[in-house]
Amino acid sequence: MQPFEYVRATDPAAGVAAAAALAGSRYLAGGTNLVDLMKEEVERPPRVVDITRLPLRQVQRTRGGLSLGALLTNTETANHPLVRENYPLLSQAIVAGASGQLRNMATNGGNLLQRTRCNYFYDLATPCNKRQPGSGCAARDGRNRIHAVLGWSEACVATYPGDMANALYALDAAVRVRTPAGAERLIPVTELHRLPGDTPQRDTTLEPGELILGIELPVAAAAFARHAHYLKVRDRASYAFAMVSVAAALELDGQRIRQARVVLGSVAHKPWRSAVAEAALVGQSVGEAAFRQAGQLALQDARPLAHNGYKVELGRRAVERALMRAARLA
Ligand SMILES: Cc1cc2nc3c(=O)[nH]c(=O)nc-3n(C[C@H](O)[C@H](O)[C@H](O)COP(=O)(O)OP(=O)(O)OC[C@H]3O[C@@H](n4cnc5c(N)ncnc54)[C@H](O)[C@@H]3O)c2cc1C
């Protein structure tokens, strides 16, 4: 591990000032991703700003819905009665991830910003545009079984591997951020992560030094509480990242679909919300025919690589299955 300066933030303003003052600084929350990356020297921040003592652990009802602190652990979030009752999709997605021990350490802010699991990103002996811009992409023609089938570029075929974010995309959540100028801004979570384009080193739209304060869940998304399902397909039954995952949610009027959400995980550089599948479901009756069509539409733009063609059919079927379970038909 490279030497680095350690700063403990005493309040959000001081934390943001410390991080913004030195390029490449990183915030330390649960440390379950950052510390691994630093040990492997994939990340070499000159300064680490410890935010673990900041008062960002609230679960608060707001007029607009529910506010979750950035430093609330994944376990605390998934188990909270207000989350379980109103946003069960979020609880399901969180508990599908990692292990109990990791979820006890991992925070909501850190989970959103976890980095890709592309093997070449971790392997300093190989080129990787995300780790070292301009060096090339070893995964493009390498072992790319776990990589993207949607939205990738010649510069990067890595995926965003997390589970929690997929549910947040389906629930129209927003991320509250403090900027180095001392302002707060709300970012729709669907605009937090980026597609790689020519700058895959940037995972998100956050500016240097910006600190996530919390996650805002809109009250309207509670309409999906009765018919939602998170489906995660993986090599092992637990403690493994998804090959493909689906966050599916429906608001029903009898057997008719009033609103739908379809988000695929581990198929692109960001959670992949399929507007076309969602639009096609509106007004239809629940059932295999509608759900199969949604799966076809969600993957219609897929461009598989040499070793991940399986993700296309898996994705289609996972969408259909997740919607069937959300509708309580399977
Ligand atoms: C073996 C293993 C298996 C795993 N399996 C899964 C899985 O199946 N599904 C899944 O979703 N995840 C999985 N994970 C990832 C795990 O969920 C993440 O490591 C964890 O959520 C990161 O949270 P953290 O608080 O520890 O973040 P940290 O490691 O502290 O930080 C991660 C990044 O976020 C930044 N950051 C943290 N908080 C803030 C903030 N408030 N504002 C701005 N920046 C911030 C940090 O600077 C850093 O860049 C796994 C991890 C491991 C080690």
The ligand as an ORCA input file, in Angstrom:
! r2SCAN-3c Opt
* xyz 0 1
  C     -16.099    -10.227     -0.994
  C     -17.060     -9.139     -1.338
  C     -18.285     -9.457     -1.900
  C     -19.187     -8.453     -2.231
  N     -20.384     -8.780     -2.816
  C     -21.246     -7.792     -3.158
  C     -22.480     -8.078     -3.778
  O     -22.833     -9.242     -4.036
  N     -23.301     -7.041     -4.102
  C     -22.966     -5.739     -3.828
  O     -23.738     -4.834     -4.137
  N     -21.800     -5.450     -3.266
  C     -20.938     -6.429     -2.917
  N     -19.756     -6.111     -2.358
  C     -19.352     -4.708     -2.297
  C     -19.763     -4.056     -1.004
  O     -21.148     -3.912     -1.000
  C     -19.066     -2.691     -1.018
  O     -17.698     -2.919     -0.769
  C     -19.630     -1.767      0.032
  O     -20.993     -1.525     -0.158
  C     -18.888     -0.430      0.006
  O     -19.329      0.353      1.088
  P     -18.262      0.958      2.103
  O     -19.012      1.805      3.055
  O     -17.419     -0.112      2.716
  O     -17.427      1.847      1.095
  P     -15.895      2.287      1.109
  O     -15.036      1.146      0.746
  O     -15.580      3.024      2.374
  O     -15.948      3.354     -0.072
  C     -16.196      2.975     -1.412
  C     -16.048      4.214     -2.296
  O     -17.081      5.151     -2.015
  C     -16.529      6.413     -1.623
  N     -17.441      6.923     -0.587
  C     -17.886      6.255      0.489
  N     -18.817      6.977      1.137
  C     -18.938      8.146      0.456
  C     -19.765      9.300      0.614
  N     -20.640      9.428      1.615
  N     -19.634     10.313     -0.295
  C     -18.761     10.218     -1.319
  N     -17.950      9.152     -1.509
  C     -18.058      8.119     -0.641
  C     -15.140      6.090     -1.116
  O     -14.270      7.207     -1.215
  C     -14.742      4.969     -2.063
  O     -14.299      5.513     -3.272
  C     -18.844     -7.093     -1.976
  C     -17.623     -6.784     -1.388
  C     -16.732     -7.767     -1.066
  C     -15.418     -7.387     -0.433
*
